[in-house]
């Protein structure tokens, strides 16, 4: 009866949750498509506790301006999950889908002039990313973005490079909370760069930004602090890419734990580094050849990398296949877990199935529910996800599956990093008292609806989302008997209890963190 005693005691605990839901509202859709794509519009994949995720279709006539038919988009919410801004690399919009004050003409130049009218979005993947301003997260945010080479002879750009690297700073409280861009298109560096990624510094407050240079084994890094961006610093490490201009890139990414960084070049190799969140230095490169016989899939010029929640598996989405790479193996290898034939039943832009050769050609993104989502190059009324991505192939549970969408979606998925990554315990950089206090505010556990008649959605908040968080949901009946349990994927905060899993009655849901009950909620199930 110790569990039951703990449950009774937990009803008296009231805490304040630090939600960290900056990636809750995913902006999708291709905007207004005209006669060619009539079934189009902007919509949101809202990862909240009201049904796991839901489709939010804004009541707005701004779709033609907000259109996200682009390789690089993002949306940014505050830590409680309230949408603050979105961007398609052309403009920055507020939560009402209107252009934010001073938010026009992001990434100016020749490419902006062409794409702002032709595509309604910027043709660069991992192009825009929102970052909380360290120490001022409630009031300010930064958006990192980059231009594409602006010479006329370089358009279109099948093997583009990024230049210059920019940042813009946003006042989130201006104009009654609708925001204002207070610094715009500030040049961080000029050169020949590839798409970047970011992760939290070991102190739990600042942010590392790592940007590969094109056709070199040089990686530039910046550190975003309360004083702004510091850097760049350069590190030369790992294999040197082939300087053949036909060598297209795999977009770089960090593991959710921030301890690994992956990048690569199609038809050549990928490389995975260890990353020191304290110093920002890469180490111990491991390479995997991508030109072995039987993998003739590297003819599409944008490939993508994404880590699973645990950081053990890295996925490659390129051309017409999805691969899994197990990073715990001493010799890295490719396992095909999905082919494009699985998407033949997906409704296309003219209401017909799209042949299998269309290709998975968009960046992959790890979601708050622990699944990895991506879309195709051409508009479809669906996206795809890698379910159970933390299981090793050929486990039957790890698979590519289809998710229907209300409107057409194409090319890029929104770009996010792991906002829930906290300070690195035991690190000499974990010395910020204010950050430690903030991370100890408490735990959250929400169930919706209550009482429930169908599916029950679970939303948790932890003081630290890290490698050892060991968060488990356990459901008990009135006699204290365990009737349901679920272990959360690392850095995820969502779960859905399927309808019929619990018989009608009263229950107690307890959240266990590192083996201890930290939050309990009473709820009911009705017929």
Wavefront OBJ file of the C-alpha trace (Angstrom):
o trace
v 0.000 0.000 0.000
v 3.022 2.335 -0.192
v 2.036 3.345 -3.717
v -1.486 4.168 -2.552
v -0.113 6.252 0.341
v 2.089 8.157 -2.097
v -0.916 8.825 -4.313
v -2.932 10.288 -1.425
v -0.026 12.505 -0.368
v 0.535 13.789 -3.881
v -2.920 15.406 -4.026
v -1.622 18.102 -1.678
v 1.298 19.064 -3.957
v 0.845 22.190 -6.065
v 3.706 23.198 -8.349
v 4.394 25.600 -11.185
v 5.452 23.960 -14.442
v 8.165 25.159 -16.790
v 6.540 23.917 -19.961
v 9.170 24.588 -22.688
v 6.724 24.081 -25.558
v 8.404 26.369 -28.083
v 7.848 23.751 -30.804
v 4.168 23.064 -30.102
v 2.578 24.728 -33.170
v 3.935 23.404 -36.465
v 3.120 25.571 -39.474
v 2.326 23.540 -42.613
v 0.591 23.919 -45.971
v 1.500 25.538 -49.275
v -0.682 28.625 -48.902
v -2.822 29.758 -51.812
v -2.077 27.528 -54.766
v -4.380 29.017 -57.417
v -5.715 26.842 -60.232
v -2.804 24.408 -60.048
v -3.274 23.588 -56.341
v -6.848 24.512 -55.413
v -6.964 22.449 -52.209
v -4.341 24.510 -50.411
v -3.963 26.715 -47.373
v -1.916 27.289 -44.254
v -2.670 25.076 -41.262
v -1.047 24.083 -37.985
v -0.210 20.733 -36.497
v -0.825 21.631 -32.878
v 0.917 19.316 -30.419
v -1.125 20.069 -27.325
v -2.862 17.840 -24.797
v -6.229 18.282 -26.515
v -6.171 15.084 -28.557
v -2.420 14.522 -28.830
v -2.085 16.700 -31.905
v -4.857 18.423 -33.772
v -5.176 20.322 -37.022
v -5.714 24.055 -36.511
v -6.975 25.875 -39.594
v -6.663 29.641 -39.085
v -9.615 31.875 -39.874
v -7.635 34.308 -41.992
v -7.420 35.642 -45.527
v -3.621 35.947 -45.276
v -2.762 32.499 -46.648
v -1.450 33.929 -49.894
v 1.078 36.010 -47.986
v 1.934 33.448 -45.314
v 2.323 30.617 -47.847
v 4.908 28.075 -46.726
v 5.572 26.396 -50.071
v 9.247 26.533 -49.247
v 12.088 24.294 -48.105
v 12.659 26.292 -44.935
v 9.996 27.425 -42.481
v 9.582 27.709 -38.758
v 7.091 28.706 -36.132
v 7.920 29.714 -32.589
v 5.763 29.535 -29.486
v 6.436 30.693 -25.945
v 7.234 28.152 -23.260
v 3.522 27.643 -22.559
v 2.799 26.818 -26.210
v 1.251 30.139 -27.307
v 2.156 30.919 -30.930
v 4.356 34.032 -31.216
v 5.646 34.124 -34.794
v 6.158 32.122 -37.984
v 8.446 32.648 -40.943
v 8.846 31.256 -44.436
v 12.250 32.859 -44.949
v 10.655 35.739 -46.840
v 8.778 37.470 -44.030
v 8.066 37.139 -40.311
v 4.400 36.918 -39.306
v 2.717 37.358 -35.950
v 0.143 35.063 -34.358
v -2.678 36.632 -36.419
v -0.857 35.730 -39.679
v -0.170 39.373 -40.435
v 3.319 40.600 -41.265
v 4.967 41.539 -37.984
v 6.075 45.152 -37.641
v 9.414 45.451 -39.489
v 9.099 41.773 -40.452
v 9.129 42.139 -44.240
v 12.096 41.425 -46.548
v 13.962 38.745 -44.602
v 17.014 37.470 -46.539
v 17.035 40.372 -49.031
v 18.516 40.203 -52.517
v 17.995 38.690 -55.926
v 16.673 35.358 -54.638
v 14.214 37.163 -52.353
v 12.895 39.138 -55.321
v 12.363 35.956 -57.323
v 10.991 33.644 -54.656
v 8.739 36.105 -52.850
v 6.571 36.154 -55.967
v 7.240 32.758 -57.518
v 7.229 30.358 -54.580
v 5.957 32.451 -51.680
v 8.791 31.020 -49.622
v 12.575 30.945 -49.565
v 14.273 28.004 -51.376
v 16.594 26.963 -48.563
v 16.134 24.160 -46.029
v 16.897 24.653 -42.334
v 16.779 28.327 -43.232
v 14.858 29.840 -40.310
v 15.023 28.863 -36.636
v 13.642 30.555 -33.531
v 15.806 30.669 -30.394
v 14.792 32.006 -26.965
v 16.856 35.002 -25.878
v 18.983 33.686 -22.979
v 17.812 35.211 -19.715
v 14.935 37.056 -21.456
v 12.924 34.166 -22.859
v 9.539 35.755 -22.082
v 10.352 39.040 -23.785
v 12.702 38.413 -26.710
v 13.614 35.771 -29.271
v 16.143 35.477 -32.065
v 15.618 34.064 -35.516
v 18.675 32.625 -37.260
v 18.477 32.537 -41.062
v 20.682 32.637 -44.108
v 20.581 33.982 -47.638
v 21.280 31.992 -50.754
v 24.041 33.200 -53.092
v 22.548 36.284 -54.686
v 24.218 36.354 -58.110
v 21.817 36.070 -61.053
v 23.819 33.285 -62.669
v 23.275 31.145 -59.582
v 19.487 30.896 -59.915
v 18.024 28.316 -59.798
v 20.348 26.693 -57.302
v 20.297 22.869 -57.317
v 23.536 22.852 -55.341
v 23.209 26.141 -53.520
v 25.334 27.376 -50.661
v 24.325 29.655 -47.816
v 25.607 33.222 -47.549
v 25.448 35.360 -45.582
v 24.465 34.042 -42.152
v 21.966 36.411 -40.528
v 20.092 36.851 -37.300
v 17.056 38.962 -36.497
v 15.868 39.855 -32.988
v 12.201 40.072 -32.021
v 10.497 41.901 -29.164
v 7.706 39.448 -28.322
v 5.815 41.846 -26.035
v 5.630 44.816 -28.439
v 2.302 45.816 -29.996
v 0.262 44.164 -27.287
v 2.027 40.838 -27.687
v 1.932 40.756 -31.504
v 5.655 41.478 -31.588
v 8.097 43.653 -33.460
v 11.383 42.957 -35.237
v 13.902 45.230 -33.484
v 17.030 43.997 -35.309
v 16.775 42.610 -38.847
v 19.141 40.870 -41.249
v 22.178 41.408 -39.045
v 25.098 39.744 -40.839
v 26.942 37.217 -38.693
v 29.354 36.022 -41.396
v 29.777 35.857 -45.156
v 31.285 32.917 -46.994
v 30.118 29.598 -48.427
v 28.135 27.716 -45.789
v 25.797 24.746 -45.566
v 22.587 24.496 -43.506
v 23.155 24.719 -39.766
v 21.790 23.330 -36.524
v 21.756 24.374 -32.854
v 21.709 22.892 -29.371
v 21.675 24.060 -25.756
v 24.918 24.952 -24.000
v 25.802 22.781 -20.993
v 24.833 25.674 -18.695
v 21.183 25.190 -19.662
v 20.734 28.812 -20.734
v 22.846 29.645 -23.809
v 22.733 28.140 -27.314
v 25.408 26.745 -29.612
v 25.032 27.293 -33.357
v 27.181 25.098 -35.644
v 27.502 25.873 -39.365
v 29.530 23.693 -41.787
v 31.519 25.372 -44.542
v 30.914 24.171 -48.096
v 33.355 21.561 -49.482
v 35.589 21.823 -46.418
v 35.977 19.983 -43.151
v 35.627 23.280 -41.306
v 32.793 23.930 -38.856
v 31.970 27.413 -37.600
v 30.294 27.913 -34.250
v 28.620 30.769 -32.432
v 27.349 31.019 -28.867
v 24.140 32.920 -28.131
v 24.344 34.465 -24.631
v 22.459 37.243 -22.803
v 24.877 39.643 -24.517
v 24.008 38.332 -27.986
v 25.974 36.164 -30.420
v 29.655 35.542 -29.744
v 31.975 34.136 -32.402
v 32.521 32.766 -34.917
v 35.131 30.239 -33.962
v 36.322 27.651 -36.486
v 37.278 24.017 -36.057
v 38.829 21.801 -38.737
v 38.014 18.152 -38.166
v 36.805 15.008 -39.924
v 36.716 13.979 -43.589
v 37.090 16.483 -46.400
v 34.085 16.420 -48.757
v 34.554 15.812 -52.454
v 34.867 19.207 -54.138
v 32.811 18.019 -57.120
v 29.899 20.490 -57.345
v 27.467 17.645 -57.938
v 27.991 16.416 -54.394
v 24.787 17.454 -52.686
v 24.478 17.810 -48.971
v 22.706 16.080 -46.129
v 21.384 18.685 -43.731
v 23.180 18.736 -40.406
v 21.490 18.092 -37.083
v 22.133 17.587 -33.374
v 20.925 14.680 -31.299
v 18.213 15.611 -28.768
v 20.812 15.191 -26.006
v 23.165 17.607 -27.777
v 26.037 15.139 -27.504
v 26.189 14.208 -31.226
v 26.307 16.215 -34.431
v 25.737 14.679 -37.868
v 26.318 16.012 -41.384
v 27.122 14.525 -44.758
v 27.218 14.581 -48.522
v 25.060 12.460 -50.795
v 26.749 9.803 -52.940
v 29.770 10.064 -50.633
v 29.416 9.723 -46.867
v 27.901 10.923 -43.661
v 29.883 11.791 -40.554
v 28.814 11.713 -36.904
v 30.777 13.629 -34.263
v 30.725 13.684 -30.503
v 29.886 17.203 -29.312
v 31.027 18.884 -26.101
v 28.187 21.126 -24.940
v 30.571 22.974 -22.636
v 33.311 23.916 -25.129
v 31.343 23.642 -28.380
v 34.028 21.392 -29.893
v 33.465 18.400 -32.169
v 35.384 15.195 -31.566
v 35.711 11.525 -32.585
v 34.318 11.608 -36.154
v 32.749 8.367 -37.435
v 31.979 8.009 -41.118
v 29.572 5.892 -43.139
v 29.893 5.403 -46.877
v 26.763 6.257 -48.873
v 27.828 4.965 -52.289
v 27.713 1.228 -51.733
v 26.074 -1.008 -54.383
v 22.338 -1.366 -53.999
v 21.752 2.151 -52.707
v 21.274 4.046 -55.959
v 19.038 6.623 -54.310
v 21.240 9.671 -54.139
v 20.009 11.425 -57.263
v 17.790 13.827 -55.339
v 19.700 16.899 -54.327
v 18.371 17.448 -50.819
v 18.840 14.793 -48.180
v 18.016 14.919 -44.525
v 19.258 13.595 -41.222
v 17.338 13.247 -37.974
v 18.053 11.575 -34.638
v 15.580 9.509 -32.645
v 14.548 10.668 -29.160
v 17.233 8.599 -27.433
v 19.945 9.718 -29.854
v 20.837 6.101 -30.605
v 19.462 6.020 -34.151
v 20.064 8.438 -36.982
v 17.673 8.452 -39.954
v 18.455 9.457 -43.519
v 15.634 10.562 -45.785
v 16.736 10.951 -49.360
v 15.312 10.182 -52.760
v 12.880 7.292 -52.439
v 14.093 5.535 -49.291
v 14.386 6.067 -45.561
v 17.374 4.534 -43.769
v 18.150 3.800 -40.145
v 21.712 3.951 -38.785
v 22.387 2.399 -35.373
v 25.102 4.514 -33.758
v 25.792 1.894 -31.085
v 27.229 -0.434 -33.715
v 31.000 -0.445 -34.055
v 30.646 -0.507 -37.861
v 27.946 1.855 -39.067
v 25.587 0.536 -41.730
v 22.390 1.461 -43.607
v 19.091 -0.338 -43.008
v 16.209 0.484 -45.354
v 13.029 0.895 -43.305
v 10.793 2.486 -45.937
v 10.406 3.015 -49.667
v 8.267 5.472 -51.550
v 5.934 2.730 -52.734
v 4.307 3.021 -49.314
v 2.921 6.452 -50.214
v 1.137 5.467 -53.449
v -2.266 5.807 -51.819
v -1.585 9.400 -50.797
v -3.942 11.912 -52.399
v -1.976 14.233 -54.637
v -2.410 17.748 -55.883
v -5.069 16.812 -58.445
v -6.847 14.220 -56.293
v -4.898 11.270 -57.657
v -2.213 8.990 -56.326
v 1.351 10.071 -56.899
v 3.718 7.430 -58.371
v 6.348 5.992 -56.093
v 9.181 7.899 -57.722
v 8.059 11.226 -56.294
v 10.496 10.913 -53.444
v 10.781 11.693 -49.748
v 12.535 14.994 -50.265
v 12.079 17.237 -47.282
v 13.767 17.672 -43.945
v 12.735 15.366 -41.132
v 11.718 16.742 -37.764
v 11.474 15.068 -34.377
v 8.134 15.950 -32.764
v 7.017 16.319 -29.129
v 5.261 12.937 -29.400
v 8.590 11.162 -30.045
v 7.848 10.403 -33.732
v 9.788 11.767 -36.723
v 7.727 13.553 -39.393
v 8.505 14.518 -42.993
v 6.759 15.292 -46.269
v 7.361 14.855 -49.994
v 8.687 17.159 -52.656
v 5.390 17.510 -54.531
v 2.137 18.661 -52.847
v 0.130 15.890 -51.171
v -2.672 15.862 -48.632
v -0.548 13.903 -46.221
v 2.753 13.808 -44.436
v 4.705 10.821 -43.151
v 6.155 9.734 -39.859
v 8.637 7.210 -38.607
v 6.781 5.515 -35.771
v 8.680 3.944 -32.868
v 11.913 5.432 -34.127
v 13.787 4.349 -30.984
v 13.402 0.681 -31.873
v 16.006 -1.137 -33.915
v 15.105 -2.290 -37.408
v 13.851 -4.920 -38.349
v 11.512 -4.614 -35.362
v 8.050 -4.535 -36.928
v 7.025 -1.525 -34.845
v 9.546 0.829 -36.481
v 8.006 1.837 -39.791
v 7.119 4.654 -42.153
v 3.407 5.441 -42.064
v 1.114 8.013 -43.596
v -0.730 10.846 -41.818
v -3.539 12.583 -43.698
v -3.629 16.402 -43.631
v -6.481 18.875 -44.212
v -4.666 20.698 -47.042
v -1.755 20.067 -49.364
v 1.724 19.942 -47.874
v 4.995 19.924 -49.811
v 8.787 20.137 -49.459
v 10.043 21.567 -46.178
v 8.872 20.752 -42.689
v 9.283 23.446 -40.025
v 12.695 23.510 -38.364
v 13.073 23.081 -34.590
v 15.742 22.057 -32.127
v 15.356 20.417 -28.708
v 14.041 23.278 -26.564
v 13.598 20.947 -23.574
v 17.285 20.143 -23.229
v 18.485 21.492 -19.871
v 21.794 21.953 -18.132
v 24.240 19.052 -18.271
v 24.433 17.641 -14.768
v 27.994 17.345 -13.512
v 29.382 19.602 -16.231
v 31.783 22.353 -15.125
v 29.570 24.680 -17.189
v 26.421 23.895 -15.173
v 27.034 26.818 -12.823
v 24.091 29.161 -13.428
v 22.090 29.463 -10.226
v 19.212 31.223 -11.982
v 18.916 28.400 -14.498
v 18.958 25.759 -11.763
v 16.215 27.562 -9.890
v 14.142 27.842 -13.024
v 14.539 24.142 -13.799
v 13.315 23.170 -10.309
v 9.916 24.887 -10.569
v 8.074 21.593 -10.691
v 6.179 18.968 -12.577
v 3.010 19.009 -14.607
v 0.499 16.294 -15.493
v -2.630 17.029 -17.543
v -5.311 14.632 -18.771
v -7.908 15.669 -21.328
v -10.865 15.316 -21.457
v -11.779 14.653 -17.838
v -14.036 12.757 -17.531
v -13.109 10.874 -20.705
v -15.373 8.990 -23.079
v -12.920 8.159 -25.858
v -9.160 8.664 -26.189
v -7.399 10.273 -23.224
v -4.580 12.707 -24.003
v -1.661 13.050 -21.582
v 0.618 16.089 -21.312
v 3.543 16.133 -18.860
v 6.078 18.751 -17.796
v 9.421 17.924 -16.184
v 11.964 20.227 -14.530
v 14.721 18.604 -16.586
v 14.298 16.783 -19.868
v 17.511 14.819 -20.148
v 19.011 11.458 -20.877
v 18.118 9.988 -17.485
v 14.703 11.550 -16.931
v 12.953 8.125 -16.708
v 9.416 9.521 -16.769
v 6.638 6.943 -16.469
v 2.872 7.308 -16.313
v 1.041 4.789 -14.121
v -2.744 4.491 -13.784
v -4.343 3.022 -10.637
v -7.935 2.125 -9.856
v -9.653 2.980 -6.562
v -8.217 -0.154 -4.951
v -4.673 0.942 -5.775
v -4.172 -1.684 -8.473
v -2.034 -0.724 -11.461
v -4.178 -0.939 -14.614
v -2.055 0.937 -17.188
v 1.495 2.251 -17.628
v 3.541 4.082 -20.248
v 7.213 5.097 -20.349
v 7.779 8.402 -22.157
v 10.343 8.725 -24.897
v 13.197 11.019 -23.984
v 12.302 14.705 -24.466
v 8.704 13.906 -25.429
v 5.806 15.123 -23.314
v 2.748 13.593 -24.992
v 0.893 10.287 -24.913
v -2.608 9.089 -25.831
v -4.448 6.321 -23.993
v -6.598 4.656 -26.632
v -10.331 4.444 -26.123
v -11.320 1.173 -24.484
v -8.042 0.745 -22.583
v -9.819 1.571 -19.306
v -13.278 0.498 -18.206
v -15.653 3.190 -16.875
v -14.779 4.305 -13.350
v -12.554 6.582 -11.269
v -8.755 6.446 -11.547
v -5.567 8.086 -10.350
v -2.821 8.945 -12.839
v 0.652 9.274 -11.310
v 3.761 10.648 -12.957
v 6.960 8.928 -11.837
v 10.250 10.744 -12.304
v 13.420 8.777 -11.541
v 11.365 6.244 -9.637
v 9.511 8.740 -7.436
v 5.877 9.919 -7.628
v 5.994 13.623 -8.454
v 2.451 14.405 -9.608
v -0.939 12.702 -9.365
v -4.264 13.592 -10.998
v -7.700 12.087 -10.389
v -9.827 11.429 -13.465
v -12.840 9.491 -14.606
v -13.840 7.352 -17.572
v -17.516 7.276 -18.613
v -19.466 5.151 -21.060
l 1 2 3 4 5 6 7 8 9 10 11 12 13 14 15 16 17 18 19 20 21 22 23 24 25 26 27 28 29 30 31 32 33 34 35 36 37 38 39 40 41 42 43 44 45 46 47 48 49 50 51 52 53 54 55 56 57 58 59 60 61 62 63 64 65 66 67 68 69 70 71 72 73 74 75 76 77 78 79 80 81 82 83 84 85 86 87 88 89 90 91 92 93 94 95 96 97 98 99 100 101 102 103 104 105 106 107 108 109 110 111 112 113 114 115 116 117 118 119 120 121 122 123 124 125 126 127 128 129 130 131 132 133 134 135 136 137 138 139 140 141 142 143 144 145 146 147 148 149 150 151 152 153 154 155 156 157 158 159 160 161 162 163 164 165 166 167 168 169 170 171 172 173 174 175 176 177 178 179 180 181 182 183 184 185 186 187 188 189 190 191 192 193 194 195 196 197 198 199 200 201 202 203 204 205 206 207 208 209 210 211 212 213 214 215 216 217 218 219 220 221 222 223 224 225 226 227 228 229 230 231 232 233 234 235 236 237 238 239 240 241 242 243 244 245 246 247 248 249 250 251 252 253 254 255 256 257 258 259 260 261 262 263 264 265 266 267 268 269 270 271 272 273 274 275 276 277 278 279 280 281 282 283 284 285 286 287 288 289 290 291 292 293 294 295 296 297 298 299 300 301 302 303 304 305 306 307 308 309 310 311 312 313 314 315 316 317 318 319 320 321 322 323 324 325 326 327 328 329 330 331 332 333 334 335 336 337 338 339 340 341 342 343 344 345 346 347 348 349 350 351 352 353 354 355 356 357 358 359 360 361 362 363 364 365 366 367 368 369 370 371 372 373 374 375 376 377 378 379 380 381 382 383 384 385 386 387 388 389 390 391 392 393 394 395 396 397 398 399 400 401 402 403 404 405 406 407 408 409 410 411 412 413 414 415 416 417 418 419 420 421 422 423 424 425 426 427 428 429 430 431 432 433 434 435 436 437 438 439 440 441 442 443 444 445 446 447 448 449 450 451 452 453 454 455 456 457 458 459 460 461 462 463 464 465 466 467 468 469 470 471 472 473 474 475 476 477 478 479 480 481 482 483 484 485 486 487 488 489 490 491 492 493 494 495 496 497 498 499 500 501 502 503 504 505 506 507 508 509 510 511 512 513 514 515 516 517 518 519 520 521 522 523 524 525 526 527
